[in-house]
């Protein structure tokens, strides 16, 4: 992989979707680095890049338990990019997972084995 960025998967180890993604990568023999939001936090500059690449609205997981546990006033503060960014830095569990930085520099959010198959063969 000389001259190429490594694949980095960001997420939380006990998240079912992250578990599926990691298992799929292992089955395919794809090497990757894992960044644990719980232990390592959310890198603010990476979050900015993800928001630009994927959109803040795509990153913010409004279906998850963490979101549902927030009071309505706190949820309302995440109605724009700045508010969503602040919430994602404060509560990493509201970020849709996994976030993947691919060797070509693109960013994807969530796990889709069909799309990932195309990416890992390229």
N, CA and C of each residue as an Amber inpcrd file, in Angstrom:
protein
   366
   0.8180000  -1.1930000   0.0000000   0.0000000   0.0000000   0.0000000
   0.8630000   1.2580000   0.0000000   1.9710000   1.2060000  -0.6330000
   2.8440000   2.3730000  -0.6850000   2.1430000   3.4870000  -1.4530000
   2.1370000   4.6760000  -0.8340000   1.5210000   5.8200000  -1.4950000
   0.0040000   5.8660000  -1.3810000  -0.5830000   4.9040000  -0.7080000
  -2.0440000   4.8870000  -0.5550000  -2.4130000   4.9920000   0.9140000
  -3.4710000   5.7130000   1.1590000  -3.9740000   5.8240000   2.5120000
  -4.5910000   4.4790000   2.9070000  -4.4380000   4.0950000   4.1660000
  -5.0390000   2.8520000   4.6500000  -6.5290000   3.0470000   4.9020000
  -7.2670000   1.9560000   4.8850000  -8.6870000   1.9910000   5.2170000
  -8.8250000   2.1550000   6.7210000  -9.6420000   3.1020000   7.1260000
  -9.9060000   3.3110000   8.5480000 -11.4010000   3.2180000   8.7820000
 -11.7830000   2.3900000   9.7420000 -13.1800000   2.2180000  10.1210000
 -13.3620000   2.8510000  11.5020000 -14.3080000   3.7760000  11.5940000
 -14.6010000   4.4780000  12.8380000 -15.9390000   3.9800000  13.3760000
 -15.9890000   3.7590000  14.6870000 -17.2480000   3.3360000  15.2620000
 -17.1120000   2.9390000  16.7160000 -18.0440000   2.1420000  17.1550000
 -18.1110000   1.6610000  18.5300000 -18.1260000   0.1370000  18.4600000
 -17.2190000  -0.5320000  19.1910000 -17.0770000  -1.9840000  19.0220000
 -18.3270000  -2.8010000  19.3040000 -19.2040000  -2.3610000  20.2140000
 -20.3800000  -3.1760000  20.5200000 -21.5810000  -2.8570000  19.6300000
 -21.4260000  -1.9640000  18.6690000 -22.4980000  -1.6480000  17.7090000
 -22.6550000  -2.8300000  16.7440000 -23.8880000  -3.3190000  16.5710000
 -24.1270000  -4.4740000  15.6980000 -23.6790000  -4.2220000  14.2630000
 -23.9180000  -3.0280000  13.7470000 -23.5250000  -2.7270000  12.3660000
 -22.0140000  -2.6920000  12.2270000 -21.3390000  -2.1480000  13.2220000
 -19.8710000  -2.1320000  13.2050000 -19.3410000  -3.5610000  13.2820000
 -19.9640000  -4.3990000  14.0980000 -19.5500000  -5.8060000  14.1930000
 -19.6830000  -6.4880000  12.8350000 -20.8060000  -6.2570000  12.1580000
 -21.0240000  -6.8540000  10.8280000 -19.9690000  -6.3650000   9.8470000
 -19.7020000  -5.0690000   9.8760000 -18.7190000  -4.4850000   8.9560000
 -17.3250000  -5.0550000   9.2010000 -16.9410000  -5.1500000  10.4580000
 -15.6180000  -5.6790000  10.7930000 -15.5080000  -7.1520000  10.4070000
 -16.5600000  -7.9210000  10.6350000 -16.5590000  -9.3330000  10.2500000
 -16.4470000  -9.4600000   8.7320000 -17.1730000  -8.6230000   8.0000000
 -17.1320000  -8.6680000   6.5420000 -15.7300000  -8.3400000   6.0420000
 -15.1120000  -7.3050000   6.5910000 -13.7530000  -6.9520000   6.1810000
 -12.7830000  -8.0970000   6.4580000 -12.9250000  -8.7390000   7.6170000
 -12.0570000  -9.8710000   7.9610000 -12.2630000 -11.0290000   6.9820000
 -13.5230000 -11.3240000   6.6480000 -13.8280000 -12.4000000   5.6940000
 -13.2220000 -12.1300000   4.3200000 -13.1710000 -10.8610000   3.9350000
 -12.6310000 -10.4820000   2.6370000 -11.1080000 -10.3430000   2.6630000
 -10.5240000 -10.4250000   3.8520000  -9.0760000 -10.2740000   3.9720000
  -8.6040000  -8.8340000   3.7970000  -9.4810000  -7.8860000   4.1010000
  -9.1390000  -6.4730000   3.9440000  -8.5510000  -5.9420000   5.2530000
  -7.3500000  -5.3910000   5.1610000  -6.7260000  -4.8080000   6.3370000
  -7.3120000  -3.4280000   6.5830000  -7.4570000  -3.0940000   7.8550000
  -8.0080000  -1.7860000   8.2040000  -7.5670000  -1.3980000   9.5970000
  -7.6230000  -0.1230000   9.8700000  -7.3980000   0.3870000  11.2190000
  -8.7670000   0.6760000  11.8140000  -8.9330000   0.3830000  13.1060000
 -10.1960000   0.6510000  13.7790000 -10.0040000   1.7850000  14.7720000
 -10.8790000   2.7790000  14.6830000 -10.8640000   3.9070000  15.6090000
 -12.1230000   3.8080000  16.4630000 -11.9280000   3.5960000  17.7560000
 -13.0210000   3.4050000  18.7080000 -13.4460000   4.7590000  19.2790000
 -14.6570000   5.1940000  18.9310000 -15.1720000   6.4690000  19.4360000
 -15.1900000   6.5190000  20.9580000 -15.5130000   5.3920000  21.5850000
 -15.6320000   5.3670000  23.0500000 -14.2790000   5.5830000  23.7210000
 -13.2330000   4.9780000  23.1730000 -11.9080000   5.0770000  23.7830000
 -11.0990000   6.2580000  23.2560000 -11.2500000   6.5510000  21.9630000
 -10.3940000   7.5510000  21.3370000 -11.1170000   8.8610000  21.0110000
 -12.4180000   8.8850000  21.2070000 -13.1800000  10.0860000  20.9030000
 -13.3690000  10.2880000  19.4010000 -14.0350000  11.3660000  19.0730000
 -14.2730000  11.7250000  17.6720000 -13.2470000  12.7860000  17.2990000
 -12.4070000  12.5220000  16.3050000 -11.4330000  13.5330000  15.9070000
 -12.1440000  14.7110000  15.2280000 -12.0930000  15.8990000  15.8280000
 -12.8460000  17.0370000  15.2810000 -12.5610000  17.3440000  13.8090000
 -11.3130000  17.2630000  13.3960000 -11.0010000  17.5590000  11.9960000
 -11.5300000  16.4870000  11.0650000 -11.5350000  15.2350000  11.5160000
 -12.0970000  14.1550000  10.7080000 -13.6100000  14.3370000  10.6070000
 -14.2500000  14.7090000  11.7200000 -15.6940000  14.9470000  11.7030000
 -16.0370000  16.0240000  10.6790000 -15.2430000  17.0870000  10.6410000
 -15.4760000  18.1460000   9.6540000 -15.3830000  17.5970000   8.2320000
 -14.3930000  16.7450000   7.9930000 -14.2300000  16.1470000   6.6550000
 -15.4030000  15.2360000   6.3110000 -15.8770000  14.4640000   7.2980000
 -17.0300000  13.5790000   7.0540000 -18.2740000  14.3900000   6.7570000
 -18.4650000  15.4710000   7.5050000 -19.6430000  16.3180000   7.2920000
 -19.6180000  16.9060000   5.8920000 -18.4300000  17.2680000   5.4330000
 -18.3070000  17.8170000   4.0800000 -18.5400000  16.7350000   3.0240000
 -17.9860000  15.5530000   3.2610000 -18.0800000  14.4710000   2.2750000
 -19.4560000  13.8160000   2.2430000 -20.0190000  13.5320000   3.4130000
 -21.2650000  12.7620000   3.4740000 -22.4810000  13.6020000   3.8340000
 -22.2500000  14.7690000   4.4100000 -23.3550000  15.6080000   4.8570000
 -23.6550000  15.3880000   6.3250000 -23.8450000  16.4560000   7.0640000
 -24.1030000  16.3360000   8.5040000 -25.3860000  15.5860000   8.7940000
 -26.3730000  15.7590000   7.9410000 -27.6590000  15.1160000   8.1550000
 -27.5600000  13.5940000   7.9950000 -26.6780000  13.1460000   7.1140000
 -26.4530000  11.7000000   6.9210000 -25.7080000  11.1130000   8.1200000
 -24.7950000  11.8790000   8.7020000 -24.0110000  11.3930000   9.8350000
 -24.8140000  11.3080000  11.1280000 -25.7590000  12.2070000  11.2920000
 -26.5240000  12.2660000  12.5310000 -27.5900000  11.1690000  12.5410000
 -27.4580000  10.2430000  13.4800000 -28.3660000   9.1040000  13.5620000
 -29.5430000   9.4430000  14.4750000 -30.6610000   9.7670000  13.8600000
 -31.8550000  10.1270000  14.6240000 -32.7260000   8.9190000  14.9740000
 -32.2860000   7.7110000  14.5910000 -33.0490000   6.5070000  14.9130000
 -32.4830000   5.7550000  16.1090000 -31.2930000   6.0970000  16.5410000
 -30.6310000   5.3380000  17.5880000 -31.1180000   5.6440000  18.9950000
 -30.7410000   4.7710000  19.9020000 -31.1250000   4.8980000  21.3090000
 -30.6060000   6.1920000  21.9180000 -29.3840000   6.5450000  21.6110000
 -28.8020000   7.7580000  22.2050000 -29.6340000   8.9800000  21.8300000
 -30.0270000   9.0850000  20.5700000 -30.8460000  10.2080000  20.1150000
 -32.1880000  10.2240000  20.8470000 -32.8130000   9.0640000  20.9130000
 -34.1390000   8.9840000  21.5410000 -34.0990000   9.3470000  23.0210000
 -32.9660000   9.1180000  23.6700000 -32.8350000   9.4450000  25.0920000
 -32.5900000  10.9360000  25.3440000 -32.2270000  11.6670000  24.3060000
 -31.9950000  13.1100000  24.4690000 -33.3230000  13.8270000  24.6620000
 -33.3160000  14.8680000  25.4780000 -34.5530000  15.6210000  25.6340000
 -34.8010000  16.4350000  24.3560000 -36.0530000  16.7610000  24.0770000
 -36.3970000  17.4660000  22.8360000 -35.6270000  18.7670000  22.6320000
 -35.3440000  19.4750000  23.7050000 -34.5940000  20.7310000  23.5720000
 -33.1790000  20.4600000  23.0570000 -32.5470000  19.3840000  23.5560000
 -31.1910000  19.0410000  23.1000000 -31.2340000  18.5640000  21.6620000
 -32.2400000  17.7900000  21.3040000 -32.3890000  17.3480000  19.9140000
 -32.5290000  18.5560000  18.9850000 -33.2750000  19.5550000  19.4250000
 -33.5170000  20.7370000  18.5970000 -32.2350000  21.5070000  18.3000000
 -31.2450000  21.4180000  19.1910000 -29.9880000  22.1410000  18.9430000
 -29.1980000  21.5470000  17.7850000 -29.5500000  20.3280000  17.3710000
 -28.8410000  19.6490000  16.2920000 -29.5190000  19.8570000  14.9430000
 -30.2620000  20.9430000  14.8060000 -30.9950000  21.1990000  13.5690000
 -30.2130000  21.9130000  12.4880000 -28.9470000  22.1750000  12.7310000
 -28.0980000  22.8050000  11.7150000 -26.7020000  22.1990000  11.8330000
 -25.8250000  22.4720000  10.8560000 -24.5040000  21.8350000  10.8850000
 -23.7070000  22.1060000  12.1640000 -23.7020000  23.3250000  12.6540000
 -22.9210000  23.6440000  13.8550000 -23.4650000  22.9240000  15.0830000
 -24.7760000  22.9040000  15.2340000 -25.3830000  22.2210000  16.3670000
 -25.1920000  20.7150000  16.2900000 -25.3210000  20.1590000  15.0900000
 -25.1240000  18.7180000  14.9140000 -23.6750000  18.3430000  15.2140000
 -22.7460000  19.1670000  14.7610000 -21.3190000  18.9150000  15.0100000
 -21.0450000  18.8940000  16.5150000 -21.5540000  19.8910000  17.2190000
 -21.3410000  19.9610000  18.6670000 -21.9020000  18.7190000  19.3580000
 -23.0900000  18.2960000  18.9570000 -23.7000000  17.1110000  19.5620000
 -22.8870000  15.8580000  19.2460000 -22.4290000  15.7050000  18.0130000
 -21.6610000  14.5150000  17.6420000 -20.3330000  14.4470000  18.3880000
 -19.7210000  15.6040000  18.6530000 -18.4800000  15.6090000  19.4330000
 -18.7490000  15.2580000  20.8940000 -19.8780000  15.7410000  21.3960000
 -20.2440000  15.5050000  22.7990000 -20.7720000  14.0880000  23.0170000
 -21.5530000  13.5870000  22.0680000 -22.2080000  12.2720000  22.1740000
 -21.8770000  11.4400000  20.9210000 -20.6940000  10.8270000  20.8550000
 -20.3020000  10.0840000  19.6430000 -21.2990000   9.0100000  19.2200000
 -22.1120000   8.5240000  20.1490000 -23.0740000   7.4740000  19.8040000
 -24.1820000   7.9550000  18.8840000 -24.3120000   9.2650000  18.6710000
 -25.3260000   9.7500000  17.7260000 -24.8040000   9.7760000  16.2940000
 -23.5590000   9.3630000  16.0850000 -23.0100000   9.2970000  14.7270000
 -23.4090000   7.9580000  14.1180000 -23.9760000   8.0160000  12.9230000
 -24.3320000   6.7850000  12.1990000 -23.0370000   6.0250000  11.9140000
 -23.0670000   4.7120000  12.1190000 -21.8510000   3.9140000  12.0210000
 -22.0110000   2.7500000  11.0520000 -20.8680000   2.2650000  10.5880000
 -19.5370000   2.8270000  10.7210000 -19.2910000   3.9570000   9.7360000
 -18.3490000   4.8010000  10.0820000 -17.8180000   5.7800000   9.1410000
 -16.5240000   5.1660000   8.6220000 -16.3740000   5.1190000   7.3060000
 -15.1750000   4.5090000   6.7210000 -14.4800000   5.5180000   5.8230000
 -13.1860000   5.6530000   6.0490000 -12.3270000   6.4160000   5.1420000
 -11.6040000   5.3850000   4.2980000 -11.9130000   5.3880000   2.9950000
 -11.3710000   4.4060000   2.0660000  -9.9980000   4.8460000   1.5680000
  -9.1960000   3.9020000   1.0810000  -7.8570000   4.2500000   0.6070000
  -7.8220000   5.3360000  -0.4760000  -8.8940000   5.4710000  -1.2390000
  -8.9170000   6.5080000  -2.2800000  -9.3330000   7.8740000  -1.7360000
  -9.5870000   7.9510000  -0.4190000  -9.9410000   9.2200000   0.2040000
 -11.4280000   9.4710000   0.3450000 -12.2580000   8.6010000  -0.2200000
 -13.7020000   8.7940000  -0.0790000 -14.1620000   8.3390000   1.3050000
 -15.3430000   8.8200000   1.6720000 -15.9230000   8.5180000   2.9810000
 -17.3050000   7.9220000   2.7600000 -17.5870000   6.8250000   3.4660000
 -18.9410000   6.2630000   3.4440000 -19.4510000   6.1640000   4.8800000
 -20.7670000   6.1560000   4.9970000 -21.4130000   6.0590000   6.2990000
 -22.3820000   4.8810000   6.2450000 -22.2600000   3.9750000   7.2120000
 -23.0990000   2.7840000   7.2300000 -22.4100000   1.6230000   6.5370000
 -23.0330000   0.4600000   6.6240000 -22.4650000  -0.7510000   6.0360000
 -23.3690000  -1.2690000   4.9350000 -22.7780000  -1.4830000   3.7600000
 -23.4900000  -2.0330000   2.6090000 -22.5190000  -2.9880000   1.9160000
 -22.7020000  -4.2830000   2.1200000 -21.7470000  -5.2620000   1.5980000
 -21.6080000  -5.2030000   0.0830000 -22.6880000  -4.9240000  -0.6350000
 -22.6110000  -4.8480000  -2.1020000 -21.7200000  -3.6770000  -2.5390000
 -21.9320000  -2.5180000  -1.9240000 -21.0970000  -1.3600000  -2.2670000
 -19.6510000  -1.5910000  -1.8300000 -19.4770000  -2.1670000  -0.6710000
 -18.1390000  -2.4070000  -0.1700000 -17.3940000  -3.4140000  -1.0500000
 -18.1120000  -4.4000000  -1.6040000 -17.4880000  -5.3750000  -2.5100000
 -16.8870000  -4.6670000  -3.7170000 -17.6180000  -3.7270000  -4.2550000
 -17.1240000  -2.9580000  -5.4050000 -15.8930000  -2.1530000  -5.0160000
 -15.8960000  -1.5560000  -3.8500000 -14.7740000  -0.7290000  -3.3920000
 -13.5140000  -1.5400000  -3.1370000 -13.6740000  -2.7190000  -2.5470000
 -12.4940000  -3.4880000  -2.1730000 -11.8920000  -4.2150000  -3.3720000
 -12.6180000  -4.2820000  -4.4570000 -12.0710000  -4.9180000  -5.6780000
 -11.3990000  -3.9070000  -6.5830000 -11.6680000  -2.6310000  -6.3280000
 -11.1070000  -1.5820000  -7.1990000  -9.6150000  -1.4410000  -6.9930000
